[in-house]
Amino acid sequence: VVYQRVGHRRFSLIFFFVVVLGRSPRLWAQVSFTPDIEGCAELAWGIASEDGSAGNLKHGFKTTTDFKIVFPIVAKKDFKYRGEGNVYAEINVKALKLSLESNGGAKFDTKGSAKTIEATLHCYGAYLTIGKNPDFKSTFAVLWEPWTANGDYKSKGDKPVYEPGFEGAGGKLGYKQTDIAGTGLTFDIAFKFASNTDWEGKPNGNVQAGTPSKYGLGGDILFGWERTREDGVQEYIKVELTGNSTLSSGYAQAAAAAVNNDILWDVGAKVSMKLWGLCALAATDVGHKKNGANGDIGADALLTLGYRWFSAGGHFASQASNVFQGVFLNMAMTAHDCAAYIKLETKGSDPDTSFLEGLDLGVDVRTYMPVYYFAARALAAQPPAIYFPVYGKVWGSHRHDMGEYGWVKVYANLYGGTNKKNDAAPALTKWKAEYCGYYECGV
């Protein structure tokens, strides 16, 4: 689409998909409650000049999504079905909420929302995805959620995650094949592209844009094999790689800024497997992100190993990754640190670990930031000292089915730790040197 107006010129390339889903396949008393869903995603690239001069051009990508839901009262008589061909389009709507709410009288208003809308065009294994912005961050080595977040030994969404990379609006072009020749082999190779602003210089998504019209590129690779055993357990081996980079500095901060104006980039790798009761995962993330600690290159790594009832793992985080700030610390990390866990567990629903159908038992012991503990202990001028950070959980439950009509479950959980956050905690940490614990049980 090309058009002009006074003092403003734009040139746009637009991809547009519309998919209608959810048609009712039959009539029943001429009434149908199955909704018709229509959705579309649009990715455009354009150039704009406010004053018409060539020296004041702005350009970039812009994503627009929309969807509509219609609840038909009378069923339609004509139906159209889409076959399983090699060329087709699809739309995915995540976290869709829709309700009819009274406005205080006899009228009702519809209210709805969706977290993301993603449109994909498939063509003989190749695909183009727009609508949902691509992910340009490497987050393979994610530390397990701590119970100590917010001081109550239950996580409330605080996750210590290192996320090097950047954000932007754009698209994803790739090629994917699954279960090749019936062997269970899968591979997916994708190329990603985005810009920090649209052609009007407005920030794209959650990006705090710096200099307008900056671009970023990335790529993802997945090689894997998977199968389903006769007892229903999924087994797999996967290798995942990612790499992303902005094409120039100033992507997320103005060019005049003297700090953290470098090129943003990240690389990551992950190898995971579950086979014959053995589980293993090794992952790492390395990169530079905006406002990174000390403006340095950060890194983290995760390694977990397990066999049936037993599992253990460790996590390493560099000082620049600053993983533990916000969850355990009220300041940036002062040194490289780590975390570790060990767990014994049996699940009644898991053929590899089950002792008794319906019985779940386990014990989990974790430690976080031991390097910080020894450093704080060596500084006598930092009161009060924290205890060595160890946290544990013991749990058990048994579910008994009562025929076809219901079931009864008895459970008990015990949590404990060596530190707890409260109002008297030191200014630089969310920890307090005191032993705490609680239990919960019920039917």
C-alpha positions in Angstrom: 0.0 0.0 0.0 1.5 3.4 -1.0 -0.2 6.7 -0.3 0.8 10.4 0.3 -0.5 13.3 2.2 0.8 16.9 2.7 4.1 17.0 4.6 4.0 13.3 5.2 5.0 10.3 3.1 4.6 6.6 4.0 5.4 3.4 2.2 4.0 0.3 3.8 4.3 -3.4 3.2 1.5 -5.2 4.9 0.9 -8.9 5.6 -2.7 -9.7 6.5 -4.3 -12.9 7.5 -7.9 -13.7 8.6 -9.0 -17.0 9.9 -12.6 -18.0 10.9 -12.8 -20.8 13.5 -15.4 -22.6 15.6 -18.2 -23.1 13.1 -20.9 -25.4 14.5 -21.1 -28.7 12.6 -24.8 -29.4 13.2 -28.2 -27.9 13.9 -30.1 -28.6 17.1 -33.5 -26.9 17.5 -32.1 -24.1 15.3 -30.0 -22.8 18.2 -26.2 -22.9 18.5 -24.0 -21.6 21.3 -20.8 -22.2 19.5 -19.1 -18.9 18.7 -17.6 -17.8 15.4 -14.1 -16.4 15.9 -12.5 -14.0 13.5 -9.0 -12.7 14.0 -6.2 -11.0 12.1 -2.6 -9.8 12.6 -0.9 -7.1 10.6 2.8 -6.4 10.2 3.7 -3.2 8.4 7.0 -1.4 7.6 7.0 2.2 6.7 8.9 5.5 6.3 7.7 8.8 7.6 8.9 12.4 7.4 7.2 15.1 9.4 8.7 18.1 7.5 9.2 16.4 4.1 13.0 16.6 4.3 15.2 13.6 3.6 17.3 14.2 6.7 14.4 13.7 9.1 13.2 10.3 8.0 11.9 7.7 10.5 11.2 4.1 9.7 10.5 0.8 11.3 8.0 -2.1 11.9 4.6 -1.9 13.5 2.3 -4.7 14.6 -1.5 -4.5 14.8 -3.8 -7.3 16.0 -7.6 -7.6 16.3 -10.2 -10.3 16.8 -14.0 -10.5 17.0 -16.3 -13.1 18.6 -19.9 -13.6 17.6 -22.3 -15.7 19.5 -24.9 -16.8 16.9 -28.5 -17.5 18.2 -29.6 -19.2 15.0 -27.3 -21.7 13.6 -26.1 -21.2 10.0 -27.0 -23.7 7.4 -23.9 -23.4 5.3 -20.6 -24.7 6.7 -17.1 -24.4 5.4 -14.3 -26.7 6.6 -10.6 -26.3 6.1 -8.7 -29.4 5.2 -5.3 -30.5 6.4 -3.4 -29.2 3.4 0.2 -28.1 3.0 -0.7 -24.4 2.7 -2.9 -22.9 5.5 -3.2 -20.1 8.0 -3.9 -20.3 11.7 -4.6 -17.9 14.5 -3.8 -18.5 18.2 -5.4 -16.3 20.9 -3.8 -16.7 24.3 -5.5 -15.9 27.6 -8.9 -15.0 26.0 -11.5 -13.6 28.4 -15.0 -12.8 27.4 -18.1 -12.1 29.5 -21.6 -10.6 29.3 -22.0 -8.1 32.1 -25.2 -6.2 33.2 -24.9 -2.5 33.1 -27.5 -2.0 35.8 -30.6 -2.3 33.7 -32.0 -4.7 31.1 -29.1 -4.2 28.8 -25.8 -6.2 28.8 -22.4 -5.2 27.7 -19.7 -7.5 26.4 -16.2 -7.3 27.9 -13.3 -9.2 26.6 -9.5 -9.2 26.4 -6.7 -11.4 25.1 -3.0 -11.6 26.1 -1.6 -12.2 22.7 -2.9 -12.8 19.2 -0.6 -14.7 16.8 -1.1 -15.4 13.1 0.9 -17.9 11.2 1.0 -18.7 7.5 2.3 -22.3 6.8 3.6 -23.4 3.4 5.1 -26.9 3.1 7.0 -26.6 6.4 7.9 -23.0 6.0 6.1 -20.5 8.1 5.7 -16.8 8.8 4.5 -15.6 12.2 3.3 -12.1 13.0 1.1 -10.5 15.6 3.0 -11.7 18.7 6.4 -10.0 18.8 9.4 -12.4 18.6 11.4 -13.2 21.7 14.9 -11.7 21.4 16.0 -12.8 24.9 17.9 -15.9 26.0 16.3 -17.4 29.2 17.3 -21.0 29.1 19.1 -21.2 32.5 16.1 -20.2 34.7 16.6 -20.8 38.4 13.9 -22.7 40.3 11.4 -20.4 42.0 12.3 -19.8 45.7 9.9 -20.3 48.5 11.4 -17.3 50.2 10.1 -14.6 47.9 8.3 -11.9 49.8 9.4 -13.6 53.1 6.6 -16.1 53.4 8.4 -19.1 51.8 5.9 -19.1 49.0 6.7 -17.6 45.6 4.4 -14.8 44.5 5.8 -14.4 41.0 9.3 -13.1 41.9 11.6 -15.2 39.7 15.4 -14.7 39.7 15.9 -14.7 35.9 18.7 -13.3 33.8 17.3 -12.0 30.6 20.0 -10.6 28.3 18.8 -9.2 25.0 16.1 -6.7 23.8 12.5 -6.3 22.7 10.8 -5.0 19.6 8.0 -5.5 17.1 8.5 -7.6 14.1 8.1 -11.1 12.7 9.5 -14.6 12.6 10.3 -16.6 9.4 11.2 -20.2 9.7 11.1 -23.9 8.6 9.8 -26.7 10.8 9.4 -30.5 10.4 8.1 -32.8 13.0 8.2 -36.6 13.3 10.4 -37.0 10.2 9.6 -40.2 8.4 8.0 -41.6 11.6 11.3 -41.5 13.5 10.3 -38.9 16.1 12.9 -36.5 14.9 12.0 -32.8 14.8 13.9 -29.6 13.8 12.9 -26.0 13.7 15.0 -23.2 12.3 13.8 -19.6 12.5 15.0 -16.1 11.6 13.6 -13.1 13.6 13.6 -9.4 12.8 12.3 -6.3 14.7 12.6 -2.6 15.2 12.5 -0.5 18.3 10.0 2.1 16.9 7.5 2.2 14.2 7.8 4.6 11.2 6.3 7.4 13.3 9.0 7.0 15.9 6.6 5.6 18.5 8.1 2.8 20.8 7.1 -0.8 19.9 5.6 -2.8 22.7 7.5 -2.7 26.0 10.6 -1.2 24.4 11.9 2.0 26.0 13.1 3.2 22.6 16.3 5.3 22.3 17.2 6.6 18.8 14.3 5.9 16.4 14.6 3.5 13.5 17.0 1.0 15.0 16.8 -2.7 14.1 17.6 -6.1 15.6 18.0 -9.6 14.2 18.0 -13.1 15.7 17.8 -16.8 15.1 16.5 -19.9 16.9 17.4 -23.5 16.2 15.8 -26.6 17.7 16.8 -30.2 17.1 15.0 -32.9 19.0 13.7 -36.5 19.2 10.7 -37.6 21.2 8.5 -40.7 21.7 5.6 -41.9 23.9 6.1 -45.1 25.8 3.4 -47.7 26.1 2.7 -46.5 29.7 2.1 -43.0 28.4 5.3 -41.4 29.5 6.9 -38.9 27.2 10.6 -39.3 26.5 12.8 -36.8 24.6 16.2 -35.4 23.8 16.3 -31.7 22.7 19.0 -29.3 21.7 18.1 -25.6 21.6 20.2 -22.6 20.5 19.4 -18.9 20.2 21.3 -15.8 19.2 20.1 -12.2 18.9 21.7 -8.8 18.4 20.8 -5.2 17.6 22.4 -3.9 14.5 23.7 -0.7 16.1 23.9 1.1 19.5 21.2 3.4 20.8 18.4 0.7 20.4 17.0 1.2 23.9 18.6 4.4 25.0 19.1 7.8 23.3 22.4 8.2 21.4 23.4 11.1 23.6 23.4 8.8 26.7 26.9 8.0 27.9 26.1 4.8 29.7 24.7 1.5 28.5 24.5 2.6 24.9 26.3 -0.4 23.4 24.9 -3.0 21.1 22.5 -5.3 22.9 23.1 -9.0 22.3 22.6 -12.5 23.7 23.4 -16.1 23.0 22.0 -19.2 24.7 22.1 -23.0 24.6 20.1 -25.7 26.2 20.3 -29.5 26.2 17.6 -31.5 27.9 16.6 -35.1 28.0 14.3 -37.6 29.7 15.0 -41.2 28.9 14.6 -44.5 30.8 13.9 -42.6 34.0 17.0 -40.4 33.7 16.4 -36.7 33.5 19.1 -34.1 32.7 19.3 -30.5 31.7 22.2 -28.2 31.0 21.7 -24.6 29.9 23.5 -21.2 29.8 22.8 -17.6 28.8 25.4 -15.0 28.0 24.8 -11.4 26.8 24.6 -7.7 27.3 21.3 -6.0 28.2 20.2 -2.4 28.8 21.0 -1.3 32.4 22.9 -4.4 33.2 24.8 -4.4 36.5 28.0 -2.4 35.9 27.2 -2.3 32.2 29.2 -5.6 31.8 28.5 -8.9 30.0 26.6 -11.2 32.3 26.2 -15.0 32.3 24.4 -17.7 34.1 24.3 -21.5 33.9 22.1 -24.3 35.1 22.7 -28.0 35.5 20.2 -30.6 36.8 20.5 -34.4 37.0 17.9 -36.9 38.1 17.0 -40.6 38.1 13.6 -41.7 39.0 13.1 -40.6 42.7 16.3 -38.6 43.1 17.3 -35.3 41.5 19.8 -32.5 42.2 21.0 -29.3 40.5 23.1 -26.2 40.7 22.9 -22.7 39.3 25.7 -20.2 38.7 25.2 -16.5 38.2 27.9 -13.9 37.4 27.9 -10.6 39.2 26.8 -8.7 36.1 23.8 -11.0 35.6 22.4 -9.6 38.9 20.0 -12.6 39.1 19.3 -12.4 42.9 18.5 -8.7 43.2 14.8 -8.1 43.9 14.2 -11.6 45.3 16.9 -11.8 48.0 18.7 -8.5 47.8 17.7 -4.8 47.8 21.0 -4.0 46.0 22.9 -5.2 43.0 25.0 -8.4 43.4 28.5 -7.7 44.7 30.1 -11.0 43.5 29.5 -14.1 41.5 27.2 -16.5 43.4 25.3 -19.7 43.1 22.4 -21.9 44.3 21.8 -25.6 44.7 19.1 -28.1 45.5 18.6 -31.8 46.2 15.2 -33.6 46.1 13.7 -37.0 46.7 10.2 -37.5 45.3 7.6 -40.1 44.4 4.5 -39.4 42.4 1.5 -41.7 42.2 0.8 -40.7 38.7 4.3 -41.2 37.4 5.2 -44.7 36.3 8.9 -44.1 36.8 8.6 -43.0 40.5 5.3 -44.4 41.8 5.3 -46.6 44.9 1.6 -46.6 45.3 -1.2 -45.3 43.2 -2.4 -41.9 44.5 0.5 -41.5 46.9 2.8 -38.4 46.6 5.8 -38.0 49.0 8.8 -35.8 48.8 11.6 -33.8 50.5 13.4 -30.8 48.9 16.3 -28.9 50.4 17.7 -25.8 48.8 20.4 -23.2 49.4 20.8 -19.7 47.8 23.7 -17.3 47.7 26.3 -19.0 49.9 29.0 -16.6 48.6 27.0 -13.6 49.9 26.6 -15.3 53.3 30.4 -15.8 53.8 31.1 -12.3 52.6 28.5 -10.8 55.0 29.9 -12.9 57.8 33.4 -11.5 57.3 32.1 -7.9 57.6 31.6 -7.4 61.3 30.3 -3.8 60.6 27.2 -5.2 58.8 24.6 -6.0 61.4 22.7 -8.2 61.8 24.4 -11.2 60.2 22.3 -13.7 58.3 22.3 -17.4 58.9 23.6 -19.9 56.3 20.7 -19.9 53.8 19.0 -23.3 53.8 15.4 -23.9 53.0 13.4 -27.1 53.0 10.0 -28.6 52.3 8.5 -32.0 53.2 5.2 -33.0 51.8 2.9 -36.0 51.5 -0.6 -36.7 50.1 -2.8 -39.6 49.2 -5.8 -39.6 46.9 -8.4 -42.3 47.2 -10.9 -42.7 44.4 -14.5 -43.4 45.5 -15.8 -45.1 42.4 -17.2 -42.9 39.6 -18.6 -40.2 42.0 -15.6 -38.5 43.5 -12.4 -38.9 45.5 -10.9 -38.0 48.8 -7.4 -36.5 49.2 -5.4 -36.1 52.5 -2.4 -33.9 52.5 0.3 -32.4 54.8 3.1 -29.9 54.0 5.9 -28.7 56.2 8.2 -25.7 55.2 11.3 -24.4 57.0 14.2 -22.0 56.6 17.1 -20.3 58.3 16.2 -16.7 57.3 13.0 -14.7 56.9 12.3 -11.2 55.7 10.6 -8.8 58.1 10.7 -5.1 59.0 13.9 -5.5 61.0 15.9 -6.9 58.0 19.1 -5.1 57.0 18.8 -2.3 54.5 20.7 -4.2 51.8 19.0 -7.6 52.0 15.6 -9.1 52.3 16.9 -11.7 54.8 16.7 -11.7 58.6 18.7 -14.1 60.8 15.9 -16.2 62.4 14.7 -19.7 62.1 11.2 -20.0 60.7 8.7 -22.6 59.5 5.1 -23.4 59.0 2.9 -26.3 58.2 -0.4 -26.9 56.4 -2.6 -30.0 56.3 -6.1 -30.8 55.3 -8.6 -33.1 53.5 
